[in-house]
Amino acid sequence: MPDTLTIIDNRTGKQYELSIANDTIKAMDLRQIKVNENDFGLMTYDPAFMNTASCKSMITFIDGEKGILRYRGYPIEHLAEKSNYLETAYLILYGELPNKPQYEEWVHNITYHTLIHENIKKLMDGFHYDAHPMGMLISTVAALSTFYNDAKEIHNPESRKKQTYRLIGKMPTIAAFAFRHSVGRPYVYPDNALSYTANLMSMLWKMTETQFQAHPALVKALDVLFILHADHEQNCSANAMRSIGSSHVDPYAAIAGAAAALYGPLHGGANEAVLRMLDEIGTKDNVPSFIKGVKSGSGRLMGFGHRVYKNYDPRAKVIKQLADEVFEVTGRNPKLDIALELERIALEDEYFVKRKLYPNVDFYSGLIYQAMGFPVEMFPVLFSIPRTAGWIAQWEEMLLDSDQKIARPRQVYLGSGMRDYVVMSKRK
């Protein structure tokens, strides 16, 4: 028997058979359900896409009930342990892990696209001294659209490949320049002898030394964090990337829009909110009273719970282990004791267990970033660098999907009906 759904419209008594594929029905199939021929037809009402699939994808798989995250079929835990960011980025973009020649060519092309045009540097000079680094990054990425006119050839595979090299290569440079500008330090140019994350750290922290050598454990930690943040299915910024890209704009403009979505505190700024909560708690001894306040509705537990995960976020498990390695180098972040106690109580308390509120990726990532010396303003910027690979992969998949058209959701209109215009002198 074919997979179908039978719907009976109790308004008319009519029965409809809708096809089911991949546990979904096509929203357009509902349009045949009408009270009369003048009807528009039935629509679904789903604010924030809580239960609506807007695309088919082969990039990232999430099972929130079981706490599973995979890139192209590979468990995130395996990639974090065995891979590196650029190899993972290749996997996300092209569907397979690279062989040695492919990897070497990939790394070479990324490495030699790290420099930015001197006029872009002048643009960044024009920002106010206290401009937020994320605002600078968004504006600068958008400005790249005016420097690379070939980027508008979005249906040319070679052009898309070149923009991919440019975006992944230049994003750390823009991020580092934004940070240096915000603290009044001169810009540090890329060092092609260093790895992707070591080069970023050099551009961020180098002062007068000939070559900046970051601690290997911190380079590795940042690389793992980049792997964990490389993609995450149809989140707010990925959806923005696809939606903006569906108008066939160039990838720089689309990524600027995706980064703007990430700028929001409910997305890329969530780990900052965790640190502010830990500061508010103050000491480990205050955790029980804070938990009591959360349960009574007078406080909010940040870093717990997730839109898709109803289990322990697999990225949080990796980061929790990573934290120990980082703190061995930087010294223990005093907020860690508060965080561990908060986690212990929350995971044992029926109130939180019943609501499936488990630690997410933001709960520990902010502690690591802070221990490594990053100000909270840089957190969404650090998120944007690795997520660039995911955004491009989502954008290209959308472009090559014959089902996709320009994004244009429907609405349920609840405003006034037809009205006659009244001249001002006669209005009440």
C-alpha positions as CSV (number, residue, x, y, z in Angstrom):
1,M,0.0,0.0,0.0
2,P,1.5,3.4,-0.9
3,D,2.4,5.8,1.9
4,T,-0.4,8.3,2.0
5,L,-2.3,10.4,4.5
6,T,-6.1,10.5,4.5
7,I,-7.6,13.8,5.5
8,I,-11.3,14.4,6.0
9,D,-12.4,18.1,5.9
10,N,-15.2,18.2,8.5
11,R,-16.3,21.5,7.0
12,T,-17.3,19.9,3.7
13,G,-17.1,16.1,4.4
14,K,-14.7,15.7,1.5
15,Q,-11.8,13.2,1.8
16,Y,-8.3,13.8,0.4
17,E,-5.3,11.5,-0.1
18,L,-1.9,13.1,0.3
19,S,1.4,11.3,-0.6
20,I,4.0,10.8,2.2
21,A,7.7,10.9,1.3
22,N,10.5,10.9,3.9
23,D,7.9,11.3,6.6
24,T,6.7,14.6,5.1
25,I,3.7,15.8,3.1
26,K,4.0,18.6,0.5
27,A,2.5,21.8,1.8
28,M,1.2,22.6,-1.7
29,D,-0.9,19.4,-1.6
30,L,-3.0,21.0,1.1
31,R,-4.1,23.8,-1.3
32,Q,-6.6,21.4,-2.9
33,I,-8.5,21.4,0.4
34,K,-11.1,24.1,-0.1
35,V,-14.6,25.0,1.1
36,N,-15.5,26.3,-2.3
37,E,-13.7,27.1,-5.6
38,N,-13.1,30.7,-4.7
39,D,-11.1,29.6,-1.6
40,F,-7.3,30.0,-1.6
41,G,-6.9,26.6,-0.1
42,L,-5.6,25.2,3.1
43,M,-2.2,26.4,4.5
44,T,-0.1,25.4,7.5
45,Y,0.7,28.0,10.2
46,D,4.1,27.3,11.6
47,P,5.9,30.4,13.1
48,A,9.7,29.8,13.3
49,F,9.5,26.6,11.3
50,M,8.9,24.5,14.4
51,N,7.7,21.5,12.3
52,T,8.3,22.5,8.7
53,A,11.1,21.3,6.5
54,S,12.2,24.0,4.1
55,C,14.7,21.9,2.2
56,K,16.3,18.5,1.6
57,S,19.9,18.3,2.8
58,M,22.8,15.9,2.8
59,I,25.1,17.9,5.0
60,T,24.3,17.6,8.7
61,F,22.2,15.1,10.6
62,I,20.9,15.8,14.0
63,D,18.8,13.4,16.2
64,G,17.9,15.6,19.1
65,E,16.3,12.9,21.2
66,K,19.4,10.7,21.1
67,G,22.0,13.6,21.2
68,I,23.5,12.7,17.8
69,L,25.3,15.2,15.5
70,R,27.0,14.0,12.3
71,Y,28.6,15.9,9.4
72,R,28.1,13.9,6.1
73,G,27.5,10.8,8.3
74,Y,30.6,11.2,10.5
75,P,30.0,11.5,14.2
76,I,31.0,14.9,15.6
77,E,33.0,13.1,18.4
78,H,35.1,11.2,15.8
79,L,35.9,14.4,13.8
80,A,36.8,16.4,17.0
81,E,39.2,13.6,18.0
82,K,40.8,12.7,14.7
83,S,40.3,15.5,12.2
84,N,41.1,19.2,11.9
85,Y,39.0,22.2,10.9
86,L,40.1,22.5,7.3
87,E,39.7,18.8,6.6
88,T,36.2,18.9,8.2
89,A,35.4,22.0,6.2
90,Y,36.3,20.1,3.0
91,L,34.1,17.2,4.1
92,I,31.1,19.5,4.8
93,L,31.5,21.3,1.4
94,Y,32.3,18.3,-0.8
95,G,30.7,15.4,0.9
96,E,33.8,13.2,1.4
97,L,37.0,13.4,3.4
98,P,39.9,14.5,1.1
99,N,42.8,12.3,0.1
100,K,46.3,13.6,0.6
101,P,46.7,15.5,-2.7
102,Q,43.2,16.9,-2.4
103,Y,43.9,18.1,1.2
104,E,47.2,19.7,0.3
105,E,45.6,21.6,-2.6
106,W,42.7,22.6,-0.4
107,V,45.0,23.9,2.4
108,H,47.2,25.7,-0.1
109,N,44.3,27.5,-1.8
110,I,42.8,28.6,1.6
111,T,46.2,29.7,2.9
112,Y,47.0,31.8,-0.1
113,H,43.7,33.6,0.0
114,T,44.1,35.0,3.5
115,L,45.3,38.5,2.6
116,I,42.6,41.2,2.2
117,H,42.7,44.1,-0.2
118,E,44.4,47.2,1.3
119,N,41.3,49.2,0.6
120,I,39.3,46.8,2.8
121,K,41.8,47.6,5.5
122,K,41.1,51.3,5.0
123,L,37.4,50.6,5.3
124,M,38.0,48.9,8.6
125,D,40.1,51.9,9.7
126,G,37.0,54.0,9.3
127,F,35.0,52.3,12.1
128,H,34.8,54.1,15.5
129,Y,37.3,53.0,18.1
130,D,34.6,51.2,20.2
131,A,32.8,49.5,17.2
132,H,31.6,46.0,18.0
133,P,33.9,43.5,16.2
134,M,30.9,41.5,15.0
135,G,29.4,44.6,13.4
136,M,32.8,45.3,11.7
137,L,32.9,41.7,10.4
138,I,29.4,41.8,9.0
139,S,30.0,45.1,7.2
140,T,33.4,44.1,5.9
141,V,32.2,40.8,4.5
142,A,29.4,42.6,2.7
143,A,32.0,45.1,1.3
144,L,33.9,42.2,-0.3
145,S,31.0,41.9,-2.7
146,T,32.2,45.1,-4.3
147,F,35.7,43.8,-4.7
148,Y,35.0,40.5,-6.5
149,N,32.6,41.0,-9.3
150,D,33.1,37.4,-10.5
151,A,31.3,36.3,-7.4
152,K,28.1,37.2,-9.1
153,E,28.6,34.2,-11.5
154,I,26.9,31.9,-9.0
155,H,26.1,29.3,-11.5
156,N,29.7,28.9,-12.5
157,P,31.3,26.1,-10.4
158,E,34.8,27.5,-10.8
159,S,33.6,30.9,-9.6
160,R,31.9,29.3,-6.6
161,K,35.1,27.4,-5.7
162,K,37.2,30.6,-5.9
163,Q,34.7,32.5,-3.6
164,T,34.9,29.5,-1.2
165,Y,38.7,29.8,-1.0
166,R,38.4,33.6,-0.5
167,L,35.7,33.5,2.2
168,I,37.2,30.7,4.3
169,G,40.7,32.2,3.9
170,K,39.8,35.8,4.6
171,M,37.3,35.4,7.4
172,P,40.0,34.9,10.1
173,T,41.9,38.0,8.8
174,I,38.8,40.2,8.9
175,A,38.0,38.8,12.4
176,A,41.5,39.5,13.7
177,F,41.7,43.0,12.1
178,A,38.3,43.8,13.8
179,F,39.7,42.7,17.1
180,R,42.9,44.7,16.7
181,H,41.0,47.8,15.7
182,S,38.8,47.5,18.8
183,V,41.8,47.4,21.1
184,G,43.8,50.0,19.3
185,R,46.6,47.7,18.1
186,P,48.2,47.7,14.6
187,Y,47.0,45.0,12.2
188,V,49.0,41.8,11.9
189,Y,49.2,40.3,8.4
190,P,48.6,36.5,7.9
191,D,51.6,34.2,8.3
192,N,51.3,31.4,5.6
193,A,53.8,29.2,7.5
194,L,51.2,28.6,10.3
195,S,48.2,26.4,10.4
196,Y,44.7,27.9,10.0
197,T,44.0,28.4,13.7
198,A,47.6,29.2,14.6
199,N,47.6,31.9,12.0
200,L,44.4,33.4,13.5
201,M,46.0,33.4,16.9
202,S,49.1,35.1,15.5
203,M,47.0,37.9,13.9
204,L,45.1,38.3,17.2
205,W,48.0,38.3,19.7
206,K,51.3,39.0,18.0
207,M,53.1,42.0,19.3
208,T,56.8,42.6,18.5
209,E,58.1,39.0,18.2
210,T,59.4,37.9,14.8
211,Q,56.9,35.0,14.7
212,F,54.1,34.4,17.2
213,Q,54.0,30.8,18.5
214,A,50.8,29.9,20.2
215,H,50.7,27.1,22.7
216,P,50.0,23.9,20.8
217,A,47.3,22.9,23.2
218,L,45.4,26.1,22.7
219,V,45.8,25.9,18.9
220,K,44.3,22.4,19.0
221,A,41.5,23.5,21.3
222,L,40.5,26.4,19.0
223,D,40.7,23.9,16.0
224,V,38.3,21.5,17.8
225,L,35.9,24.4,18.7
226,F,35.9,25.3,15.0
227,I,35.0,21.8,14.1
228,L,32.1,21.8,16.6
229,H,30.8,25.1,15.2
230,A,31.3,24.3,11.4
231,D,27.6,23.5,10.7
232,H,24.4,22.8,12.6
233,E,21.7,21.9,10.1
234,Q,18.9,24.5,9.5
235,N,19.6,27.0,12.3
236,C,18.7,30.7,12.2
237,S,21.8,31.8,10.3
238,A,21.8,28.8,7.9
239,N,18.2,29.5,7.1
240,A,19.1,33.2,6.5
241,M,22.0,32.1,4.2
242,R,19.6,29.9,2.1
243,S,16.8,32.5,2.1
244,I,19.0,35.4,1.1
245,G,20.9,33.2,-1.4
246,S,17.7,32.1,-3.0
247,S,17.5,35.6,-4.6
248,H,20.7,34.6,-6.4
249,V,22.8,37.4,-4.7
250,D,26.5,36.8,-4.5
251,P,27.8,34.7,-1.5
252,Y,29.5,37.7,0.2
253,A,26.2,39.5,0.6
254,A,24.4,36.3,1.7
255,I,27.1,35.5,4.3
256,A,26.9,39.0,5.6
257,G,23.2,38.3,6.2
258,A,23.9,35.0,7.8
259,A,26.5,36.6,10.1
260,A,23.9,39.3,11.0
261,A,21.6,36.5,12.1
262,L,24.4,35.0,14.2
263,Y,25.0,38.4,15.8
264,G,21.8,38.0,17.9
265,P,22.0,36.9,21.5
266,L,19.6,34.0,20.9
267,H,22.1,32.5,18.4
268,G,25.8,33.5,18.4
269,G,25.7,35.4,21.6
270,A,24.4,32.6,23.8
271,N,27.8,31.7,25.4
272,E,28.2,35.3,26.5
273,A,24.9,35.0,28.3
274,V,26.2,32.0,30.1
275,L,29.2,34.0,31.4
276,R,27.0,36.8,32.6
277,M,24.8,34.2,34.4
278,L,27.9,32.7,36.1
279,D,29.0,36.2,37.1
280,E,25.5,36.9,38.6
281,I,25.7,33.7,40.6
282,G,29.1,34.7,41.9
283,T,30.2,31.7,43.9
284,K,29.6,27.9,44.0
285,D,27.7,28.4,47.3
286,N,25.1,30.5,45.6
287,V,24.1,27.9,43.1
288,P,21.3,26.3,45.1
289,S,19.5,29.6,45.6
290,F,20.0,30.5,41.9
291,I,18.4,27.1,40.9
292,K,15.6,27.8,43.3
293,G,15.0,31.2,41.6
294,V,15.0,29.6,38.2
295,K,12.3,27.1,39.3
296,S,10.2,29.9,40.7
297,G,10.4,31.9,37.5
298,S,12.7,34.7,38.8
299,G,15.8,33.6,36.9
300,R,16.8,31.9,33.7
301,L,19.2,29.0,33.3
302,M,21.4,29.9,30.3
303,G,23.4,27.2,28.4
304,F,20.8,24.5,29.1
305,G,18.3,23.2,26.7
306,H,18.3,23.5,22.9
307,R,15.7,23.9,20.2
308,V,16.6,20.5,18.7
309,Y,18.5,18.6,21.4
310,K,16.3,16.9,24.0
311,N,19.4,15.1,25.4
312,Y,23.0,16.1,26.3
313,D,24.3,18.1,23.4
314,P,27.2,16.0,21.9
315,R,29.3,19.1,21.3
316,A,29.0,20.0,25.0
317,K,30.5,16.6,26.0
318,V,33.5,17.3,23.7
319,I,34.0,20.8,25.0
320,K,33.8,19.7,28.7
321,Q,36.8,17.4,28.1
322,L,38.5,20.1,26.1
323,A,38.2,22.6,29.0
324,D,40.5,20.6,31.2
325,E,43.3,20.7,28.5
326,V,42.9,24.4,28.1
327,F,42.9,25.2,31.8
328,E,46.1,23.2,32.2
329,V,47.7,25.9,30.1
330,T,45.8,29.0,31.0
331,G,45.0,28.2,34.6
332,R,41.6,27.2,35.9
333,N,38.8,29.6,35.1
334,P,37.2,30.4,38.5
335,K,33.8,30.2,36.9
336,L,34.3,26.5,36.2
337,D,33.5,25.4,39.7
338,I,30.2,27.3,39.5
339,A,29.4,25.8,36.1
340,L,30.2,22.2,37.3
341,E,28.0,22.6,40.4
342,L,25.2,24.1,38.3
343,E,25.4,21.2,35.9
344,R,25.5,18.6,38.7
345,I,22.4,20.0,40.4
346,A,20.4,20.6,37.2
347,L,21.1,17.0,36.0
348,E,19.8,15.6,39.2
349,D,16.8,17.9,39.7
350,E,13.5,16.4,38.5
351,Y,12.4,19.9,37.4
352,F,15.1,20.1,34.8
353,V,15.3,16.4,33.9
354,K,11.6,16.3,33.2
355,R,12.0,19.3,30.9
356,K,15.0,17.7,29.2
357,L,17.2,20.7,30.0
358,Y,20.7,19.4,29.4
359,P,23.9,21.5,28.9
360,N,24.4,22.7,25.3
361,V,27.5,23.8,23.4
362,D,27.3,27.3,24.8
363,F,27.6,26.2,28.4
364,Y,31.4,25.5,28.3
365,S,32.6,27.3,25.1
366,G,32.5,30.7,26.7
367,L,34.6,29.6,29.6
368,I,37.2,28.3,27.2
369,Y,37.2,31.4,25.1
370,Q,37.5,33.6,28.1
371,A,40.4,31.5,29.5
372,M,42.2,31.9,26.2
373,G,42.0,35.7,26.5
374,F,39.1,36.5,24.2
375,P,36.7,39.3,25.3
376,V,33.0,38.4,25.1
377,E,32.5,40.7,22.1
378,M,34.6,38.3,20.1
379,F,32.5,35.3,20.8
380,P,30.1,35.6,17.8
381,V,33.1,36.5,15.6
382,L,34.8,33.3,16.6
383,F,31.6,31.5,15.8
384,S,31.4,33.1,12.3
385,I,34.9,31.9,11.2
386,P,34.2,28.2,11.2
387,R,30.5,28.5,10.4
388,T,31.5,30.1,7.0
389,A,32.2,26.6,5.6
390,G,28.7,25.5,6.7
391,W,27.0,28.6,5.3
392,I,28.7,28.1,1.9
393,A,27.8,24.4,1.9
394,Q,24.1,25.2,2.7
395,W,24.1,28.0,0.0
396,E,25.6,25.8,-2.7
397,E,23.2,22.9,-1.9
398,M,20.3,25.3,-2.2
399,L,21.5,26.6,-5.5
400,L,21.8,23.1,-7.0
401,D,18.4,21.9,-5.7
402,S,15.9,22.0,-8.5
403,D,13.0,22.2,-5.9
404,Q,14.3,25.5,-4.6
405,K,12.9,28.9,-5.6
406,I,13.2,32.3,-4.1
407,A,12.1,32.1,-0.5
408,R,8.7,33.7,0.0
409,P,6.7,32.4,3.0
410,R,2.9,32.8,3.1
411,Q,1.1,34.7,5.8
412,V,-2.2,34.6,7.6
413,Y,-3.7,38.0,7.1
414,L,-5.7,39.3,10.1
415,G,-5.9,43.0,9.2
416,S,-8.7,45.2,8.1
417,G,-10.8,44.4,5.0
418,M,-11.5,46.8,2.2
419,R,-11.8,50.4,3.4
420,D,-12.5,53.8,1.7
421,Y,-10.0,56.6,2.0
422,V,-11.2,59.5,4.3
423,V,-9.6,62.9,3.8
424,M,-7.9,64.3,6.8
425,S,-10.5,67.1,7.5
426,K,-13.2,64.4,7.9
427,R,-11.3,62.0,10.1
428,K,-12.3,61.6,13.7
